[in-house]
Amino acid sequence: MSDNIENLFYQELECIREQVKSCALTIMEHNLDESLMMDYLKQLEGVLENCVKTEHSVALARNAAKEAELRAVDETTSNPCSDLFDEVYEESLDELKQDFHVSEAIKTAPSIKAFNRLLGEQKESRNLNGQAENDDNNFEEVVTTQQTFSLLDPISKIIMTDPVRHKLCGHVYDRASVVSMIKASVKKGFRCPTMGCGYRKPLNISDLEDAPDIKREIRRQQQRGGMSSSHNHH
Ligand SMILES: [Zn+2]
């Protein structure tokens, strides 16, 4: 995928997420029958899951292609060898699929976590007030908190290896993905891809700083031998 198409792809996904959010809020504003409402919301969650699945396969394919580019070289001349590429690509893709399960991506996806939090809060407020009350700001806040502790890069959806924080909004990304997105969108500017981020200006490479806290956390999780409990610290 060229960088421009890739950018479009992520913008499209972000659009879908925004629509899911506003659909969910609309559904909850109406005093629907509880089970009917939950049924609609489950379907919306399914849409978010499909977004994660799509992003996940694109991220794996991109990483496999990068790897194949490096590995597909003629052994004697060390020139790139296009005949080898397909084979190496399939191999890398298989390896990546084993290392990064889509189920794990769904379990840790900030968009889905935030959605479930929203549903939980909604249920609570219904029980308390007998009526649905929605606060948009509430939702944004939850999303931001979730994102702060996510160990997945919000762009590639893969566990970060070199996390950097954007000083002006506090969100964390993997250095390679955010730098390449910023460079690819010099004209239009690349805005923080974190859902619910209130910072609407284009990101600057000079505003990125190391995120040693996240790096430590990633290392700790990896030593523990699993990423599934990534939200259980603090
Ligand atoms: Zn942000």
Boltz pocket constraint, residues with backbone or C-beta under 6 A from the ligand:
constraints:
  - pocket:
      binder: B
      contacts: [[A, 166], [A, 169], [A, 170], [A, 171], [A, 192], [A, 193], [A, 194], [A, 197], [A, 198], [A, 199]]
      max_distance: 6.0
